[in-house]
Amino acid sequence: MTSQPTYVVIGAGQAGGRAVEAMRAAGFAGRIVLVGEESYPPYERPPLSKKLLTGGVEPRSAYVNPAAYYGDHGIELVTGVAAQAVDAKAGRVRLSTGADIAFDKCLFTTGGRVRRLKVPGAELAQVFYVRTIDDSLGLRAALATARRIVVIGGGYLGLEAAASARTLGVDVTVVECQKSLLDRVAAPEIGRVVEDLHVSRGTRILCAAEVVGIEGSGKATGVRLKDGTALPADAVVVSIGIVPNVELAQGAGCAVDNGIVVDEYGATSVPGLYAAGDVANHPNRYLGRRVRLESWQNAQNQAIAVAKAMCGAGVPHAEVPWFWSDQYDVNIQLAGVPDRWDAVVFRGAPQADGFSAFYVTDGRLTGVTGFNAPADVRFGRKLIEVDAAVAATDLGNPEIKLKDLLRAVQAAAPPRAALSPAG
Amino acid sequence: MAWTRVAKADQIGDDEVLGVEAGGEEIAVYRLGGKLYSTHNVCTHEYACLSDGYIEGEFIECPLHQGLFHIPTGKAQGAPVTVDVRVFEVKEEGGEIFVDVPEK
């Protein structure tokens, strides 16, 4: 029992930062404690592989709110401290300092930790992951003197780090174990477009290439591939995914399966315990299945929705997943997360500046990827939201405005989801 | 008052937005329900042109991170946009659109 209502948020990343902000905005006047392992106040990760690396900005530009915000709003921000255990029945969280905090409700925004590369030499100096501000600053320092680097992992994060390094004039080779880049999240056709973009900027891409070791004595000097190729490098970047931090929630009795399992309000299987952000496995009604999203949009919007739900003002969280990645001078945006598709339709030639690709599944639009085409992605997102039946030929014809396609769909039937703009 | 001609009236249809330059400023002009509105064109969160964004009802959504602004008042609707965008007086006269941009 607590003397005043107390909400504890474990994990002071973007989701945790937005959650506490939303609790105050929802009128919660009780005690709010936000606990984080890192020494920084809540921050967003997108700048870590972009502007923070290319040197344009400083860490505080990534903060969700200025450091003073928390004290100003009566939010106890506890940094540099880990939560060790959560006792749901007793309503208590034990911190690494030995202190206990009693709570009425607890929100897990524990995110994920980097998947570590397990090959000989992976622990050498000059091997960088890109997850935290400190990671990024370390890599930034290395890039200042590096002539060439190898990036292990051809997902969005690795590709952004590669683009940033290449933009700084560093020689870059990306090594990806699957047959195409972005294999986990995009069709091979899209992976090829992205590969062409990198190659056109002088970045080397090696797909279907497996890393068997990092070479060097004390510090990394190169990467060895399975086929025997040796890639010299002054620094090595590893970006092979994250593992959701479910251990605390699991220890508290929460169901876990590819993250902490929650419903559309962010509630876990244990009353009083909630989860949001990178760590949360939640149902998405636009996808018609459960999903764990590693995105800026989800970290922000799901955290806000779950915080509101905790405060009693809950609306089920539902939105078409959306993601962006900036590589060189190309703003890539995605909407939807199709797990299968019948066709990928290009709108506009891939070589031109500004084109998009649409995923069609069972005659309906399920995904869109835009390259310097934010309007296409925005309309595509709306078409996905209303579960629009689309003709591939219409999507692929730049003469037919997506805006008109949307109008036609909305005129034919009431929209499936009438969400107010600010809701 | 410093009225600057920025466009022809028929350049902006209903539920449309046009990005223009006036008085050294980047300006967005909107037409909602037949009526004209104008805000500064640069999102207050990060650099992006609101005129590249998406109009839904009375709101303009920034193309970069979907921050929402209320077009008539410029009011930021919440994360990630917290700073309101400036609004300007706009009028239609003789088939032309004028925006009042204060001298810099």
HADDOCK unambig.tbl for C-alpha pairs under 7 A between the chains (distance, minus, plus):
assign (segid A and resid 374 and name CA) (segid B and resid 63 and name CA) 5.99 0.50 0.50
assign (segid A and resid 375 and name CA) (segid B and resid 52 and name CA) 6.99 0.50 0.50
assign (segid A and resid 375 and name CA) (segid B and resid 53 and name CA) 6.90 0.50 0.50
assign (segid A and resid 421 and name CA) (segid B and resid 56 and name CA) 6.68 0.50 0.50
assign (segid A and resid 422 and name CA) (segid B and resid 77 and name CA) 6.73 0.50 0.50
